Amino acid sequence: MVKLHLSDSDFAKLHDKYVYLGYNSVGIVDSVLVKQKTLQLDPNKREISYHELYSVRYWDEKNGYKYLRPVGFQSPYANTPIIFSSFLIEDNAIEIEPVVDQQDSQEHSSFKGSKKNEVIFKRIELEYSTSTEKLERKSIIDKNIHKIERYPNSGNLLYALYMYRAQFTVDELKTQVASFERTKETLPLIELLEAYYPYAGNINKVYPTGLQVIDPKGQLQSIMPKNNYHVLVFWASWCGPCRAEIPSLKALYSKYQQKGLSMTSISVDKNNNDWQKALQQEQMPWPQYVSNGPYRKQLEQFFTVSSIPKTVLFAPDGKMIEMYEGYPNRLGEVLDSVYAQ
């Protein structure tokens, strides 16, 4: 449970308005109408994520633009004013005295939780090296293990290791994973990493032939090889840059479809209704699929999709030409070059 204790000025600012609890990959988890100074928001209204950052937000307006603005709170580990707006969900109650009215004093702002949130407030992060020098790699792994041993139940640290998995050998990953305890916070990601080990040599390199996905009608399908240039796009309904990329993808598809270009979009939405709603809004004229639930593990054997959008261009022989993370990217420039030949 997340409890908010509002000051008089914050209560006046939010009275009769909704505040929302949520995190990026699922959006809003719970909401409450502000009628009193103490509020409760329940993270169990949706599937809890122990590695993603939650925030409490409210509708605000700036320069005529309405947006969901996060409330802030004073870091419990800083001697000087450092305001955070994100936190990890814990099994025990989290209590926040937020800063909503920016003119209000920050002296009474606070966050009360367990040791799990230290990794956020103390900015404890894992590292990786792109060097092949053994001593340098060992030094970084030793530092990571030291951090993990201090927080062996941290889903957040384990998620970082999962995101960096392509930067480590399987043995290096196993050495670090062994320092985590197998708890409900860590076990799902540990199982994803263990499923990844046999395929580590091909990650982000090969066309995902045989990958099982769900189509918009709810039917199980398999990704089949293409005999032409093919663009594979990983995205989600809640991802702003993903949605921003779609008009550009439509333009490229219209420009080169008659020359043989094909596209496939695979959403990583956890909620199929959110995905279906986005499909209706975006009207993308190429095959659409979603990978979640039990099928997500198989996807992770082919690609790291911890960061989206991820856009991959394949040659007719199935070999990867280029892969882009984020938007904007060079896809249009590369396709122009390919079809100019």
Phi and psi in degrees as a GROMACS rama.xvg file:
@    title "Ramachandran Plot"
@    xaxis  label "Phi"
@    yaxis  label "Psi"
@TYPE xy
-112.185  119.409  VAL-2
-107.649  131.885  LYS-3
-108.812  134.174  LEU-4
-117.366  105.669  HIS-5
-87.7094  141.614  LEU-6
-74.5206  171.034  SER-7
-59.3042  -44.8223  ASP-8
-69.9277  -37.3457  SER-9
-68.4146  -38.147  ASP-10
-62.7894  -41.9124  PHE-11
-62.8757  -36.9008  ALA-12
-71.2661  -34.7068  LYS-13
-102.764  -3.78408  LEU-14
-55.4374  130.788  HIS-15
67.0065  17.7562  ASP-16
-113.594  161.124  LYS-17
-90.6756  144.725  TYR-18
-116.721  151.649  VAL-19
-128.954  142.955  TYR-20
-108.672  133.698  LEU-21
-167.89  175.95  GLY-22
-147.112  163.356  TYR-23
-56.9798  -48.9337  ASN-24
-74.3974  -13.7231  SER-25
-123.134  -10.2776  VAL-26
80.598  -135.226  GLY-27
-74.3853  132.698  ILE-28
-102.387  -44.5038  VAL-29
-153.107  159.856  ASP-30
-145.18  158.522  SER-31
-149.222  140.247  VAL-32
-82.8471  129.847  LEU-33
-78.1306  107.16  VAL-34
-122.243  -12.003  LYS-35
-146.329  170.297  GLN-36
-77.6475  -23.6936  LYS-37
-107.617  124.618  THR-38
-124.276  154.253  LEU-39
-128.02  134.055  GLN-40
-123.678  133.471  LEU-41
-105.018  111.171  ASP-42
-69.4158  -15.5616  PRO-43
-77.7461  -0.427725  ASN-44
-67.0697  -22.6304  LYS-45
-132.157  169.627  ARG-46
-57.5972  127.847  GLU-47
-75.9719  136.092  ILE-48
-109.004  125.857  SER-49
-92.3518  1.39604  TYR-50
-118.212  -15.9141  HIS-51
-88.8039  157.04  GLU-52
-90.9166  125.803  LEU-53
-93.6615  160.907  TYR-54
-151.921  159.237  SER-55
-107.193  128.343  VAL-56
-129.817  163.061  ARG-57
-146.789  157.81  TYR-58
-75.7665  127.859  TRP-59
-131.715  171.584  ASP-60
-137.92  136.777  GLU-61
-142.828  126.546  LYS-62
52.8743  38.1846  ASN-63
80.6655  1.99457  GLY-64
-107.818  124.439  TYR-65
-91.0741  138.205  LYS-66
-153.425  159.318  TYR-67
-84.4237  111.95  LEU-68
-100.767  131.854  ARG-69
-76.9141  145.287  PRO-70
-77.9341  152.173  VAL-71
-106.048  168.676  GLY-72
-158.335  152.789  PHE-73
-72.7944  133.845  GLN-74
-61.2856  131.527  SER-75
-74.5155  -3.87599  PRO-76
-115.683  7.05019  TYR-77
-110.963  138.173  ALA-78
-82.0902  -23.6503  ASN-79
-107.829  158.558  THR-80
-62.2296  111.981  PRO-81
-128.423  115.6  ILE-82
-98.0228  127.019  ILE-83
-108.334  161.627  PHE-84
-131.56  -3.82394  SER-85
-122.742  153.999  SER-86
-157.772  164.083  PHE-87
-94.0683  141.728  LEU-88
-73.3005  140.805  ILE-89
-122.691  160.726  GLU-90
-69.3153  -34.042  ASP-91
-85.482  165.235  ASN-92
-65.6903  139.257  ALA-93
-103.764  133.411  ILE-94
-119.533  128.478  GLU-95
-126.6  128.351  ILE-96
-101.76  100.353  GLU-97
-85.4868  168.02  PRO-98
-107.232  109.537  VAL-99
-109.231  -54.7789  VAL-100
-77.5932  111.503  ASP-101
-65.7118  -16.6417  GLN-102
-84.3678  -10.1058  GLN-103
-76.0035  154.248  ASP-104
-66.3608  141.38  SER-105
-91.5479  1.23144  GLN-106
-62.7569  -33.5973  GLU-107
-97.7371  5.07792  HIS-108
-76.4706  139.306  SER-109
-158.277  163.925  SER-110
-135.091  125.843  PHE-111
-119.811  115.972  LYS-112
-153.508  -160.871  GLY-113
-100.442  -173.913  SER-114
-63.7373  -20.1941  LYS-115
-59.1369  -31.7448  LYS-116
-83.8877  -2.66069  ASN-117
-59.3042  -35.8096  GLU-118
-62.6944  -27.1456  VAL-119
-82.3661  -52.3271  ILE-120
-71.5538  -27.4491  PHE-121
-95.4189  2.57493  LYS-122
53.096  50.7336  ARG-123
-87.129  119.379  ILE-124
-132.623  147.764  GLU-125
-82.5004  160.143  LEU-126
-125.509  166.764  GLU-127
-146.241  164.532  TYR-128
-127.523  140.947  SER-129
-93.2956  -0.615265  THR-130
-75.4402  152.499  SER-131
-97.3979  1.87359  THR-132
-73.0361  119.905  GLU-133
-61.5465  -43.2999  LYS-134
-65.0415  -38.9675  LEU-135
-64.986  -43.4288  GLU-136
-64.7982  -41.6732  ARG-137
-64.0169  -38.7491  LYS-138
-61.5062  -43.3253  SER-139
-66.9408  -42.4177  ILE-140
-63.7057  -40.429  ILE-141
-61.4423  -40.769  ASP-142
-63.9348  -42.6113  LYS-143
-60.8765  -44.9423  ASN-144
-62.4909  -38.6868  ILE-145
-60.1011  -41.6497  HIS-146
-68.1484  -42.7706  LYS-147
-62.3562  -41.0345  ILE-148
-64.1532  -25.4482  GLU-149
-77.0088  -28.562  ARG-150
-134.618  66.9731  TYR-151
-70.5901  -12.035  PRO-152
-102.882  11.0613  ASN-153
-77.882  107.694  SER-154
-65.4324  -29.3714  GLY-155
-66.7222  -45.2425  ASN-156
-66.6767  -39.4027  LEU-157
-65.4212  -36.7329  LEU-158
-64.3752  -38.0264  TYR-159
-61.4681  -43.7293  ALA-160
-62.3346  -39.7589  LEU-161
-62.9191  -41.5332  TYR-162
-64.1906  -34.6429  MET-163
-90.8495  6.92258  TYR-164
-56.5507  -32.3942  ARG-165
-70.6321  -13.257  ALA-166
-89.3798  -5.43544  GLN-167
-119.664  152.664  PHE-168
-73.8666  165.647  THR-169
-60.6977  -42.5391  VAL-170
-63.0111  -38.913  ASP-171
-65.0065  -39.2588  GLU-172
-64.39  -46.8193  LEU-173
-60.1099  -38.8461  LYS-174
-60.7818  -41.0448  THR-175
-77.9734  -40.8137  GLN-176
-61.2227  -33.2749  VAL-177
-61.5094  -20.4927  ALA-178
-83.8077  -11.1708  SER-179
-84.7109  146.125  PHE-180
-82.3917  147.796  GLU-181
-89.4193  93.8568  ARG-182
-123.617  176.94  THR-183
-64.7345  -23.7824  LYS-184
-74.515  -31.7256  GLU-185
-108.084  -25.8653  THR-186
-58.5769  -43.117  LEU-187
-57.5809  -41.1803  PRO-188
-74.6811  -35.0749  LEU-189
-60.7567  -41.978  ILE-190
-66.0832  -36.3515  GLU-191
-64.2018  -41.5137  LEU-192
-65.6951  -41.3241  LEU-193
-64.7994  -34.7279  GLU-194
-70.8833  -24.8825  ALA-195
-77.2289  -31.1231  TYR-196
-50.5416  -47.7113  TYR-197
-66.2532  -17.6582  PRO-198
-110.59  8.1661  TYR-199
-57.1949  -33.4442  ALA-200
-68.2553  -20.2774  GLY-201
-107.844  3.33707  ASN-202
-61.497  132.794  ILE-203
60.7015  27.0304  ASN-204
-127.231  -31.073  LYS-205
-119.702  155.787  VAL-206
-67.1656  136.206  TYR-207
-80.9548  57.9766  PRO-208
-60.1344  129.519  THR-209
88.8625  -3.84486  GLY-210
-60.7143  128.672  LEU-211
-91.578  130.286  GLN-212
-139.734  170.083  VAL-213
-110.099  132.799  ILE-214
-88.6829  173.858  ASP-215
-61.4574  -18.2561  PRO-216
-89.7061  1.85318  LYS-217
85.408  11.7208  GLY-218
-93.3358  142.785  GLN-219
-76.3316  128.648  LEU-220
-128.359  163.672  GLN-221
-120.025  134.966  SER-222
-71.3876  124.712  ILE-223
-108.052  154.318  MET-224
-64.2757  149.616  PRO-225
-110.174  154.771  LYS-226
-109.893  26.7966  ASN-227
-145.835  179.513  ASN-228
-67.0139  135.086  TYR-229
-138.313  136.018  HIS-230
-108.568  124.958  VAL-231
-111.14  124.838  LEU-232
-119.724  126.641  VAL-233
-105.233  130.554  PHE-234
-154.296  -177.267  TRP-235
-156.366  155.186  ALA-236
-62.2787  -32.7636  SER-237
-85.526  -5.33837  TRP-238
-89.5258  108.948  CYS-239
-57.4866  -50.4249  GLY-240
-61.4222  -31.5934  PRO-241
-62.9402  -46.556  CYS-242
-67.1884  -34.4176  ARG-243
-66.9882  -27.6804  ALA-244
-76.2053  -22.4067  GLU-245
-59.7903  -45.1252  ILE-246
-57.0665  -38.831  PRO-247
-65.0097  -41.4995  SER-248
-63.096  -40.7014  LEU-249
-61.6018  -41.8302  LYS-250
-64.6061  -42.2706  ALA-251
-67.5551  -38.8618  LEU-252
-64.3713  -44.251  TYR-253
-64.0611  -36.8219  SER-254
-71.8381  -37.4107  LYS-255
-118.497  2.51241  TYR-256
-59.5847  -42.698  GLN-257
-68.6269  -16.5372  GLN-258
-94.3586  4.14656  LYS-259
109.829  -2.03924  GLY-260
-69.4645  135.354  LEU-261
-124.543  158.221  SER-262
-136.006  152.929  MET-263
-141.339  131.553  THR-264
-110.049  133.133  SER-265
-122.839  114.964  ILE-266
-83.3255  147.379  SER-267
-110.82  22.4152  VAL-268
-56.8703  136.994  ASP-269
-78.6242  -28.9265  LYS-270
-105.2  114.45  ASN-271
-64.8701  -30.2313  ASN-272
-65.4362  -39.2608  ASN-273
-62.7775  -41.0062  ASP-274
-63.5023  -47.7669  TRP-275
-61.0817  -39.7692  GLN-276
-63.3659  -41.5268  LYS-277
-66.2711  -36.7554  ALA-278
-61.6262  -41.6837  LEU-279
-63.8969  -36.8985  GLN-280
-73.5515  -39.2551  GLN-281
-90.0297  -29.6281  GLU-282
51.1365  55.6702  GLN-283
-79.3755  127.218  MET-284
-87.3753  25.7654  PRO-285
-128.18  167.77  TRP-286
-56.3279  136.872  PRO-287
-123.254  134.863  GLN-288
-141.185  165.655  TYR-289
-129.087  144.043  VAL-290
-125.54  107.403  SER-291
-151.707  -177.28  ASN-292
58.1957  -135.983  GLY-293
-68.0184  -18.1073  PRO-294
-83.4629  -14.7392  TYR-295
-65.1168  -35.7845  ARG-296
-60.331  -39.6882  LYS-297
-67.0097  -40.1275  GLN-298
-58.4801  -41.1759  LEU-299
-68.6113  -11.7611  GLU-300
-76.5379  -19.7426  GLN-301
-102.386  -40.186  PHE-302
-139.755  148.303  PHE-303
-87.0669  116.784  THR-304
-119.726  33.1772  VAL-305
-68.6581  -25.2464  SER-306
-122.298  127.149  SER-307
-130.487  157.906  ILE-308
-71.3558  147.556  PRO-309
-121.199  122.763  LYS-310
-122.655  125.631  THR-311
-124.683  130.389  VAL-312
-106.627  125.91  LEU-313
-113.038  146.981  PHE-314
-81.214  166.977  ALA-315
-57.4838  -26.0835  PRO-316
-84.9668  4.72353  ASP-317
88.7036  -1.8397  GLY-318
-81.5446  141.907  LYS-319
-73.44  130.817  MET-320
-89.7849  -55.6023  ILE-321
-150.17  155.457  GLU-322
-132.159  136.025  MET-323
-123.583  138.376  TYR-324
-115.352  126.357  GLU-325
92.5433  173.955  GLY-326
-146.781  138.94  TYR-327
-74.7544  164.351  PRO-328
-144.914  -173.735  ASN-329
-95.8547  13.099  ARG-330
-56.9287  -47.508  LEU-331
-60.6262  -42.8367  GLY-332
-61.7726  -42.9389  GLU-333
-69.122  -41.4151  VAL-334
-64.7557  -38.5965  LEU-335
-58.2394  -41.3651  ASP-336
-68.1553  -42.1201  SER-337
-61.0541  -46.899  VAL-338
-85.8811  -3.75529  TYR-339
-83.756  -13.7294  ALA-340
